[in-house]
Amino acid sequence: MADQHPEIADLLSEHRRFDPPAAFAAAATITDPGLYARGAEDPEAFWASQAGELEWYTPWTRVLDWAPPHAKWFTGGTLNASVNCVDRHVRGPRRNKAALIWEGEPGDRRTLTYFDLYRQVSQFANVLTRLGVRRGDRVALYMPLIPELAIAMLACARIGAVHSVVFGGFSAESLRDRINDAQATLLVTADGGWRRGAVVPLKQMADEALREAPSIKNVVIVQRLQGSPVPVPLQEGRDHWWHRLMMDAPLTCDPERMDAEDMLFILYTSGTTGKPKGIVHTTGGYLTQVAATTRWVFDLKEDDVYWCTADIGWVTGHSYLVYGPLANGATVVMYEGAPDWPARDRVWEVIERYGVTILYTAPTAIRAFMRWGTEWPGKRDLTSLRLLGSVGEPINPEAWVWYHRFIGGERCPIVDTWWQTETGGMMIAPLPGLTRTKPGSATRPLPGISAEIRRDDGTDIPVGGGLLALTRPWPSMLRGIYGDMDRYVKTYWSRWTPDIYFTGDGAKRDADGFFWVLGRVDDVLNVAGHRIGTMEVESALVDHPQVAESAVVGRPHEIKGQALCAFVTVKEGVHTSDVLAAELKDHVAKKIGAIAKPDDIIFAADLPKTRSGKIMRRLLRDIAEGKALGDTTTLADPGVVARLKDQYQGTE
């Protein structure tokens, strides 16, 4: 791609470091480099000062209780996340400020002020209470990207219920499994949503999931598809239309006083086993860190129009579309659909229409924009933009520079952010008014955060590559895996000592102390910014009646970062074909969701195994990536790999 844009090659070769633009730095929210020193010298006092920016009912008695690997932040303090995101703004000059500016894929639009949001959150909180939801109950949310999803989350927080958002692109089986693991008592969904001009029939998939989800007593359905021919069957006594329930719901609802450590939400993420992990986040520490990092990293100003393109079904949408921005009283753009529908300038059209000032998107999207060409953003006025962000996976330097040049007009700082579902909030990122950035580097740990690069034996690597570790607790850290504390300890805190968190990512640190995140080192792939567990996909493939065995690995992909490559052995007597390959891809999509559909299905007579029967996925990765094969001496049949390599190359 650099060959198509000589100016990008020039920027990469001659200007590897980018200072904050002088005008931006002069007006930046954070201009004091001493923030880093204060965060390092007394992290508890530092985070307490950030927590003080929130509204508390009762103050905490202790900032941190740390019994590795278990942390409690702001012990004794009580607050409510809904109050911090809505009520406190309504009492002041933000009352009639736009909170959510929403655009549906077909072009329908709505704007909700903070007062509108307050009313609707209060009403839906009353709806939940009338349907029997109580403090501590789990509520599953399976919805398109519409305002009602944010409203439902905040309504749960208002009454102390725990929300568990399931991405609307997941399959019925994935929804069922998450409902059952959380033992959710109520599901909020929609009749459907829009994606690339087609209806996503969410209610139909929800009905399929609920055939084997006995804990659900009530279903609330948002009517998104008025006039659509998609049938919406209702089960008497269980299913209720959102708009009908809201008609007579009271406009005010007293919020629950929640302990700082009370659970706010569960969000499921892929792991190295076939079973997704229910990551638990609590109220006080989570809200403190996401609110603070939203202010710092996005240089948030009162008149900003902020757009995070992530779906709320992922943690980025939780932290930086809902809780972080709304806690700061920001104006937030939400767009329901695909970035290239009905044309490839849809993103730029949205920015132009609403005067978006901050754009936070994924490298996958940026690489797609690059491929589509500069004529699309060139058709639109993007001069309102003043800051650009990147999230979800490491951004390659060429995409960084293209983003800087063609979207930011070389005037917008880029904040490349590293964090995880488990961390809750940003951990490594630039402060845009202070940090000299390098394309492809997330720069330095944020104030109050401590990170290191470690060897397998746990020793620190001051300069060079190794494993990324977090060496001190942080407020928005996960508090466990729902219902499985042993898995929590084993997954995150057993690599070295119980006070060191293993991120699962490889990284390197350069001589300037800048961190370069290299991607996963475990059996989790980052596909278009979404974490997909290879075991999950392998389990879905083996579930097909004609499959005997499978092994899934990642290979580089120009747009998505990584693509799924599945090596499949079929049962005796089964004939392989392109038709079967397509059927297997669709089977995975049905079991997990379209995001997990393999790009490649390679049928193999056998898979490379050690003499003890372990599949050598390392060698399969070498094949998929076109690398020279590693050591094959431990294989039971070394010839298997050579045959597979010839076969794979023949499919390209």
TILO-60620 format. One record per residue (C-alpha): x, y, z; residue in one letter; residue number from 1. Coordinates in steps of 0.25 Angstrom, whole numbers, plus 5000, padded with zeros to 4 digits. Last residue first. Layout:
% residues N
X_Y_Z_a_NUM .
...
This chain:
% residues 652
4986_4919_4990_e_652 .
4980_4905_4990_t_651 .
4993_4898_4985_g_650 .
5001_4904_4996_q_649 .
4993_4898_5006_y_648 .
4994_4884_5000_q_647 .
5009_4885_4998_d_646 .
5010_4889_5013_k_645 .
5001_4878_5017_l_644 .
5009_4868_5010_r_643 .
5022_4873_5016_a_642 .
5015_4873_5030_v_641 .
5010_4859_5029_v_640 .
5024_4854_5025_g_639 .
5029_4856_5039_p_638 .
5021_4844_5044_d_637 .
5021_4842_5060_a_636 .
5026_4856_5061_l_635 .
5038_4860_5070_t_634 .
5048_4862_5059_t_633 .
5039_4872_5052_t_632 .
5048_4885_5056_d_631 .
5042_4897_5050_g_630 .
5037_4899_5036_l_629 .
5041_4910_5027_a_628 .
5030_4921_5028_k_627 .
5018_4922_5019_g_626 .
5009_4927_5030_e_625 .
4999_4916_5029_a_624 .
5010_4905_5028_i_623 .
5018_4911_5040_d_622 .
5005_4912_5048_r_621 .
5002_4898_5045_l_620 .
5016_4895_5051_l_619 .
5013_4902_5063_r_618 .
5000_4895_5064_r_617 .
5007_4882_5067_m_616 .
4995_4873_5071_i_615 .
4999_4865_5083_k_614 .
4998_4850_5081_g_613 .
5009_4845_5090_s_612 .
5018_4842_5078_r_611 .
5016_4857_5074_t_610 .
5005_4860_5064_k_609 .
5004_4867_5050_p_608 .
4990_4865_5046_l_607 .
4985_4854_5037_d_606 .
4978_4852_5023_a_605 .
4976_4867_5023_a_604 .
4965_4876_5018_f_603 .
4969_4891_5019_i_602 .
4958_4900_5022_i_601 .
4962_4915_5020_d_600 .
4955_4928_5024_d_599 .
4949_4922_5037_p_598 .
4936_4927_5042_k_597 .
4938_4933_5056_a_596 .
4932_4947_5053_i_595 .
4920_4940_5047_a_594 .
4915_4935_5060_g_593 .
4919_4924_5070_i_592 .
4911_4911_5066_k_591 .
4904_4916_5054_k_590 .
4916_4923_5049_a_589 .
4924_4910_5051_v_588 .
4914_4902_5043_h_587 .
4914_4912_5032_d_586 .
4929_4910_5031_k_585 .
4927_4895_5031_l_584 .
4917_4896_5020_e_583 .
4926_4904_5011_a_582 .
4937_4893_5013_a_581 .
4927_4882_5010_l_580 .
4923_4889_4997_v_579 .
4937_4891_4993_d_578 .
4939_4876_4995_s_577 .
4944_4865_5004_t_576 .
4938_4851_5003_h_575 .
4934_4845_5016_v_574 .
4937_4830_5017_g_573 .
4945_4830_5030_e_572 .
4942_4843_5037_k_571 .
4948_4856_5033_v_570 .
4962_4863_5037_t_569 .
4961_4878_5037_v_568 .
4972_4889_5037_f_567 .
4966_4902_5040_a_566 .
4972_4915_5036_c_565 .
4966_4927_5044_l_564 .
4971_4941_5039_a_563 .
4979_4951_5046_q_562 .
4981_4966_5044_g_561 .
4967_4967_5039_k_560 .
4971_4976_5026_i_559 .
4984_4970_5021_e_558 .
4983_4956_5028_h_557 .
4994_4949_5035_p_556 .
4991_4934_5038_r_555 .
4984_4929_5051_g_554 .
4983_4914_5055_v_553 .
4971_4904_5056_v_552 .
4973_4889_5058_a_551 .
4962_4880_5055_s_550 .
4958_4865_5057_e_549 .
4948_4855_5052_a_548 .
4938_4864_5045_v_547 .
4926_4858_5037_q_546 .
4916_4860_5049_p_545 .
4920_4875_5051_h_544 .
4923_4877_5066_d_543 .
4938_4875_5063_v_542 .
4937_4889_5055_l_541 .
4930_4896_5067_a_540 .
4941_4890_5077_s_539 .
4952_4895_5068_e_538 .
4946_4909_5067_v_537 .
4945_4910_5082_e_536 .
4959_4904_5084_m_535 .
4964_4915_5075_t_534 .
4959_4925_5084_g_533 .
4954_4938_5076_i_532 .
4958_4952_5082_r_531 .
4952_4962_5073_h_530 .
4960_4974_5067_g_529 .
4958_4969_5053_a_528 .
4962_4955_5057_v_527 .
4971_4955_5069_n_526 .
4975_4940_5072_l_525 .
4975_4933_5085_v_524 .
4983_4921_5087_d_523 .
4994_4928_5095_d_522 .
5005_4938_5091_v_521 .
4995_4949_5086_r_520 .
5000_4961_5079_g_519 .
5013_4969_5077_l_518 .
5010_4981_5086_v_517 .
5021_4992_5084_w_516 .
5024_4999_5098_f_515 .
5033_5012_5098_f_514 .
5044_5013_5108_g_513 .
5052_5021_5100_d_512 .
5062_5010_5097_a_511 .
5051_5001_5092_d_510 .
5041_4992_5099_r_509 .
5036_4979_5093_k_508 .
5023_4972_5094_a_507 .
5016_4958_5094_g_506 .
5002_4958_5100_d_505 .
4995_4948_5109_g_504 .
4994_4959_5119_t_503 .
5000_4952_5131_f_502 .
4997_4959_5144_y_501 .
5008_4959_5155_i_500 .
5004_4959_5169_d_499 .
5002_4944_5170_p_498 .
5016_4941_5165_t_497 .
5020_4937_5151_w_496 .
5011_4930_5141_r_495 .
5000_4928_5152_s_494 .
4992_4941_5152_w_493 .
4984_4942_5139_y_492 .
4979_4929_5135_t_491 .
4981_4920_5147_k_490 .
4976_4931_5157_v_489 .
4963_4933_5149_y_488 .
4961_4919_5146_r_487 .
4961_4916_5161_d_486 .
4951_4927_5163_m_485 .
4941_4921_5154_d_484 .
4927_4925_5156_g_483 .
4929_4938_5148_y_482 .
4943_4940_5145_i_481 .
4949_4949_5155_g_480 .
4951_4964_5160_r_479 .
4955_4970_5146_l_478 .
4964_4982_5148_m_477 .
4958_4996_5147_s_476 .
4965_5001_5159_p_475 .
4979_4996_5156_w_474 .
4988_4986_5163_p_473 .
5003_4986_5161_r_472 .
5013_4978_5152_t_471 .
5005_4977_5139_l_470 .
5013_4968_5130_a_469 .
5016_4968_5115_l_468 .
5024_4956_5110_l_467 .
5037_4957_5103_g_466 .
5044_4967_5094_g_465 .
5056_4977_5096_g_464 .
5060_4988_5106_v_463 .
5058_4987_5121_p_462 .
5055_4972_5121_i_461 .
5051_4968_5135_d_460 .
5052_4954_5140_t_459 .
5040_4945_5141_g_458 .
5046_4932_5137_d_457 .
5039_4933_5123_d_456 .
5045_4947_5121_r_455 .
5038_4959_5125_r_454 .
5034_4973_5119_i_453 .
5028_4982_5129_e_452 .
5016_4990_5133_a_451 .
5012_4999_5144_s_450 .
5000_5008_5143_i_449 .
4997_5020_5151_g_448 .
5000_5030_5140_p_447 .
4998_5023_5127_l_446 .
5008_5012_5122_p_445 .
5016_5018_5111_r_444 .
5016_5018_5095_t_443 .
5005_5010_5089_a_442 .
5015_5008_5078_s_441 .
5012_5006_5063_g_440 .
5015_5020_5058_p_439 .
5024_5027_5068_k_438 .
5018_5037_5077_t_437 .
5024_5049_5085_r_436 .
5015_5050_5097_t_435 .
5010_5062_5104_l_434 .
4997_5068_5098_g_433 .
4993_5054_5093_p_432 .
4995_5047_5106_l_431 .
5000_5034_5099_p_430 .
4994_5020_5102_a_429 .
4997_5008_5111_i_428 .
4987_5003_5121_m_427 .
4973_5007_5116_m_426 .
4961_5002_5124_g_425 .
4954_4989_5128_g_424 .
4967_4982_5129_t_423 .
4961_4968_5126_e_422 .
4954_4973_5114_t_421 .
4968_4977_5109_q_420 .
4977_4990_5108_w_419 .
4986_4996_5098_w_418 .
4983_5010_5092_t_417 .
4989_5017_5080_d_416 .
4985_5032_5082_v_415 .
4988_5039_5069_i_414 .
4990_5054_5069_p_413 .
4982_5062_5059_c_412 .
4988_5072_5049_r_411 .
4994_5063_5039_e_410 .
4981_5064_5031_g_409 .
4975_5055_5041_g_408 .
4968_5045_5032_i_407 .
4978_5045_5020_f_406 .
4992_5047_5027_r_405 .
4990_5042_5041_h_404 .
4982_5031_5037_y_403 .
4991_5027_5026_w_402 .
5003_5029_5036_v_401 .
4996_5019_5046_w_400 .
4993_5009_5035_a_399 .
5007_5009_5030_e_398 .
5012_5007_5045_p_397 .
5004_4995_5047_n_396 .
4993_4996_5058_i_395 .
4994_4987_5070_p_394 .
4980_4981_5073_e_393 .
4966_4986_5078_g_392 .
4968_5001_5078_v_391 .
4973_5013_5070_s_390 .
4969_5028_5073_g_389 .
4969_5041_5065_l_388 .
4969_5055_5070_l_387 .
4964_5069_5064_r_386 .
4954_5065_5054_l_385 .
4945_5076_5050_s_384 .
4953_5078_5037_t_383 .
4947_5064_5031_l_382 .
4939_5071_5020_d_381 .
4936_5059_5011_r_380 .
4939_5054_4997_k_379 .
4954_5052_5000_g_378 .
4950_5042_5011_p_377 .
4945_5033_4999_w_376 .
4956_5037_4989_e_375 .
4967_5033_4998_t_374 .
4965_5018_4994_g_373 .
4957_5006_4998_w_372 .
4969_4998_5002_r_371 .
4973_5009_5012_m_370 .
4959_5010_5018_f_369 .
4960_4995_5020_a_368 .
4973_4996_5027_r_367 .
4967_5007_5036_i_366 .
4955_4998_5039_a_365 .
4964_4987_5044_t_364 .
4973_4997_5051_p_363 .
4961_4999_5060_a_362 .
4953_5012_5063_t_361 .
4953_5025_5072_y_360 .
4949_5038_5065_l_359 .
4949_5051_5072_i_358 .
4944_5064_5067_t_357 .
4931_5059_5060_v_356 .
4924_5071_5053_g_355 .
4911_5063_5052_y_354 .
4909_5062_5037_r_353 .
4924_5062_5033_e_352 .
4927_5051_5043_i_351 .
4915_5043_5038_v_350 .
4919_5045_5024_e_349 .
4933_5041_5026_w_348 .
4928_5028_5032_v_347 .
4918_5025_5021_r_346 .
4929_5028_5010_d_345 .
4929_5014_5005_r_344 .
4915_5014_5000_a_343 .
4902_5009_5005_p_342 .
4907_5004_5014_w_341 .
4923_5003_5015_d_340 .
4924_5006_5030_p_339 .
4914_4995_5033_a_338 .
4902_4999_5043_g_337 .
4897_5005_5056_e_336 .
4904_5018_5057_y_335 .
4906_5024_5071_m_334 .
4911_5038_5074_v_333 .
4914_5042_5088_v_332 .
4913_5056_5094_t_331 .
4921_5056_5106_a_330 .
4917_5058_5121_g_329 .
4929_5052_5126_n_328 .
4922_5040_5132_a_327 .
4916_5039_5119_l_326 .
4929_5037_5112_p_325 .
4935_5027_5121_g_324 .
4922_5018_5123_y_323 .
4916_5017_5109_v_322 .
4925_5018_5097_l_321 .
4938_5017_5103_y_320 .
4937_5006_5114_s_319 .
4925_4998_5110_h_318 .
4927_5000_5095_g_317 .
4942_4996_5096_t_316 .
4938_4984_5104_v_315 .
4931_4978_5093_w_314 .
4916_4976_5091_g_313 .
4915_4992_5091_i_312 .
4919_4991_5077_d_311 .
4932_5000_5074_a_310 .
4932_5012_5065_t_309 .
4935_5022_5077_c_308 .
4930_5035_5073_w_307 .
4932_5048_5081_y_306 .
4926_5062_5078_v_305 .
4935_5071_5087_d_304 .
4929_5084_5092_d_303 .
4932_5081_5107_e_302 .
4946_5076_5104_k_301 .
4952_5062_5105_l_300 .
4967_5061_5103_d_299 .
4964_5047_5097_f_298 .
4975_5041_5106_v_297 .
4973_5049_5118_w_296 .
4958_5051_5120_r_295 .
4954_5036_5115_t_294 .
4965_5031_5124_t_293 .
4959_5037_5136_a_292 .
4945_5033_5133_a_291 .
4950_5019_5130_v_290 .
4958_5018_5142_q_289 .
4948_5023_5153_t_288 .
4937_5015_5147_l_287 .
4944_5002_5148_y_286 .
4949_5005_5162_g_285 .
4935_5008_5167_g_284 .
4926_4999_5160_t_283 .
4931_4985_5159_t_282 .
4936_4977_5147_h_281 .
4934_4962_5145_v_280 .
4940_4955_5132_i_279 .
4931_4943_5129_g_278 .
4941_4934_5121_k_277 .
4937_4927_5109_p_276 .
4938_4911_5109_k_275 .
4946_4905_5098_g_274 .
4959_4906_5105_t_273 .
4969_4917_5102_t_272 .
4959_4928_5105_g_271 .
4949_4936_5098_s_270 .
4942_4947_5105_t_269 .
4929_4949_5113_y_268 .
4925_4962_5119_l_267 .
4919_4962_5133_i_266 .
4915_4975_5139_f_265 .
4914_4985_5150_l_264 .
4917_4976_5162_m_263 .
4918_4982_5176_d_262 .
4932_4986_5180_e_261 .
4929_5001_5181_a_260 .
4917_4998_5189_d_259 .
4904_5002_5182_m_258 .
4894_5012_5187_r_257 .
4882_5008_5178_e_256 .
4876_5019_5170_p_255 .
4862_5025_5172_d_254 .
4854_5024_5160_c_253 .
4847_5035_5152_t_252 .
4839_5036_5140_l_251 .
4829_5025_5144_p_250 .
4826_5014_5134_a_249 .
4812_5016_5127_d_248 .
4817_5016_5113_m_247 .
4830_5009_5115_m_246 .
4824_4995_5116_l_245 .
4818_4997_5103_r_244 .
4830_5003_5096_h_243 .
4839_4991_5101_w_242 .
4829_4980_5095_w_241 .
4828_4968_5105_h_240 .
4830_4954_5103_d_239 .
4829_4944_5115_r_238 .
4814_4943_5118_g_237 .
4810_4940_5104_e_236 .
4821_4936_5095_q_235 .
4822_4946_5084_l_234 .
4825_4943_5069_p_233 .
4832_4954_5062_v_232 .
4831_4952_5047_p_231 .
4841_4959_5038_v_230 .
4833_4967_5027_p_229 .
4839_4980_5032_s_228 .
4829_4991_5035_g_227 .
4835_4996_5048_q_226 .
4848_4988_5049_l_225 .
4854_4993_5062_r_224 .
4843_4990_5072_q_223 .
4851_4987_5085_v_222 .
4847_4974_5091_i_221 .
4847_4971_5106_v_220 .
4848_4956_5110_v_219 .
4843_4950_5123_n_218 .
4846_4938_5132_k_217 .
4860_4934_5127_i_216 .
4866_4923_5136_s_215 .
4862_4912_5126_p_214 .
4872_4915_5115_a_213 .
4870_4903_5106_e_212 .
4859_4907_5097_r_211 .
4863_4922_5100_l_210 .
4875_4921_5090_a_209 .
4865_4918_5078_e_208 .
4856_4930_5083_d_207 .
4868_4939_5083_a_206 .
4872_4935_5069_m_205 .
4858_4939_5064_q_204 .
4858_4952_5072_k_203 .
4871_4956_5067_l_202 .
4867_4955_5052_p_201 .
4879_4962_5046_v_200 .
4872_4970_5034_v_199 .
4879_4973_5022_a_198 .
4884_4986_5016_g_197 .
4899_4984_5020_r_196 .
4895_4981_5034_r_195 .
4881_4985_5040_w_194 .
4875_4981_5054_g_193 .
4865_4971_5058_g_192 .
4852_4969_5067_d_191 .
4861_4974_5078_a_190 .
4866_4968_5091_t_189 .
4866_4970_5106_v_188 .
4867_4957_5113_l_187 .
4863_4954_5128_l_186 .
4867_4944_5139_t_185 .
4881_4942_5135_a_184 .
4888_4930_5140_q_183 .
4901_4936_5137_a_182 .
4906_4923_5131_d_181 .
4893_4920_5125_n_180 .
4891_4933_5118_i_179 .
4905_4932_5113_r_178 .
4903_4918_5107_d_177 .
4889_4922_5101_r_176 .
4895_4934_5094_l_175 .
4907_4926_5088_s_174 .
4897_4916_5083_e_173 .
4888_4926_5077_a_172 .
4900_4932_5069_s_171 .
4908_4944_5072_f_170 .
4907_4956_5063_g_169 .
4898_4964_5073_g_168 .
4909_4964_5083_f_167 .
4904_4959_5097_v_166 .
4903_4969_5108_v_165 .
4903_4964_5122_s_164 .
4897_4974_5132_h_163 .
4897_4972_5147_v_162 .
4885_4978_5154_a_161 .
4888_4989_5164_g_160 .
4875_4997_5161_i_159 .
4882_5009_5154_r_158 .
4893_5000_5148_a_157 .
4882_4992_5141_c_156 .
4876_5004_5136_a_155 .
4889_5009_5131_l_154 .
4891_4996_5123_m_153 .
4877_4997_5118_a_152 .
4879_5011_5113_i_151 .
4892_5008_5106_a_150 .
4885_4997_5098_l_149 .
4872_5006_5096_e_148 .
4881_5016_5089_p_147 .
4883_5006_5077_i_146 .
4895_4997_5073_l_145 .
4887_4984_5071_p_144 .
4883_4976_5083_m_143 .
4885_4964_5092_y_142 .
4885_4969_5106_l_141 .
4885_4958_5118_a_140 .
4881_4963_5132_v_139 .
4887_4957_5144_r_138 .
4881_4959_5158_d_137 .
4889_4966_5168_g_136 .
4879_4976_5172_r_135 .
4865_4971_5167_r_134 .
4858_4969_5154_v_133 .
4844_4965_5156_g_132 .
4837_4970_5144_l_131 .
4832_4982_5151_r_130 .
4847_4985_5155_t_129 .
4852_4984_5141_l_128 .
4841_4994_5136_v_127 .
4844_5004_5147_n_126 .
4859_5003_5142_a_125 .
4853_5005_5128_f_124 .
4846_5018_5133_q_123 .
4859_5023_5140_s_122 .
4868_5021_5128_v_121 .
4857_5028_5119_q_120 .
4856_5040_5128_r_119 .
4871_5042_5130_y_118 .
4874_5040_5115_l_117 .
4864_5050_5111_d_116 .
4870_5060_5122_f_115 .
4884_5057_5116_y_114 .
4879_5060_5103_t_113 .
4875_5049_5093_l_112 .
4877_5051_5078_t_111 .
4871_5041_5068_r_110 .
4873_5038_5053_r_109 .
4868_5029_5043_d_108 .
4878_5027_5031_g_107 .
4876_5012_5028_p_106 .
4888_5009_5036_e_105 .
4883_5016_5048_g_104 .
4889_5029_5053_e_103 .
4889_5032_5068_w_102 .
4894_5045_5075_i_101 .
4895_5042_5089_l_100 .
4897_5052_5101_a_99 .
4893_5065_5094_a_98 .
4893_5076_5104_k_97 .
4879_5079_5110_n_96 .
4883_5076_5125_r_95 .
4898_5079_5123_r_94 .
4897_5093_5130_p_93 .
4895_5086_5143_g_92 .
4886_5076_5151_r_91 .
4884_5067_5138_v_90 .
4899_5065_5138_h_89 .
4899_5059_5152_r_88 .
4887_5050_5148_d_87 .
4893_5043_5136_v_86 .
4907_5036_5136_c_85 .
4910_5038_5150_n_84 .
4896_5035_5155_v_83 .
4896_5022_5146_s_82 .
4909_5017_5152_a_81 .
4903_5018_5166_n_80 .
4912_5021_5178_l_79 .
4917_5015_5191_t_78 .
4930_5015_5198_g_77 .
4934_5005_5208_g_76 .
4946_5000_5201_t_75 .
4951_5009_5190_f_74 .
4957_4997_5182_w_73 .
4957_4983_5186_k_72 .
4968_4974_5180_a_71 .
4970_4959_5179_h_70 .
4983_4953_5173_p_69 .
4989_4956_5183_p_68 .
4983_4961_5195_a_67 .
4982_4976_5192_w_66 .
4972_4985_5199_d_65 .
4972_4998_5192_l_64 .
4967_5012_5195_v_63 .
4962_5010_5209_r_62 .
4950_5016_5217_t_61 .
4943_5020_5204_w_60 .
4934_5032_5204_p_59 .
4919_5031_5205_t_58 .
4909_5035_5194_y_57 .
4920_5037_5184_w_56 .
4920_5046_5171_e_55 .
4932_5044_5163_l_54 .
4944_5053_5161_e_53 .
4949_5048_5175_g_52 .
4952_5035_5169_a_51 .
4963_5042_5161_q_50 .
4969_5047_5174_s_49 .
4968_5034_5180_a_48 .
4975_5028_5168_w_47 .
4987_5037_5171_f_46 .
4987_5035_5186_a_45 .
4987_5020_5184_e_44 .
4998_5021_5173_p_43 .
5008_5028_5182_d_42 .
5021_5031_5175_e_41 .
5017_5025_5161_a_40 .
5005_5032_5159_g_39 .
5011_5045_5164_r_38 .
5023_5043_5155_a_37 .
5014_5041_5143_y_36 .
5005_5053_5146_l_35 .
5018_5061_5146_g_34 .
5018_5063_5131_p_33 .
5007_5074_5133_d_32 .
5000_5078_5120_t_31 .
4987_5069_5122_i_30 .
4975_5075_5116_t_29 .
4982_5081_5104_a_28 .
4981_5095_5099_a_27 .
4996_5098_5097_a_26 .
4998_5084_5092_a_25 .
4988_5085_5081_f_24 .
4993_5098_5076_a_23 .
5007_5092_5076_a_22 .
5004_5079_5069_p_21 .
5008_5068_5078_p_20 .
5022_5063_5073_d_19 .
5022_5051_5063_f_18 .
5034_5042_5062_r_17 .
5037_5033_5050_r_16 .
5038_5045_5041_h_15 .
5048_5041_5030_e_14 .
5045_5027_5026_s_13 .
5031_5026_5030_l_12 .
5027_5039_5026_l_11 .
5033_5038_5012_d_10 .
5027_5024_5010_a_9 .
5013_5031_5013_i_8 .
5016_5042_5003_e_7 .
5019_5031_4993_p_6 .
5004_5026_4994_h_5 .
5001_5015_4984_q_4 .
5015_5008_4988_d_3 .
5012_5010_5002_a_2 .
5000_5000_5000_m_1 .
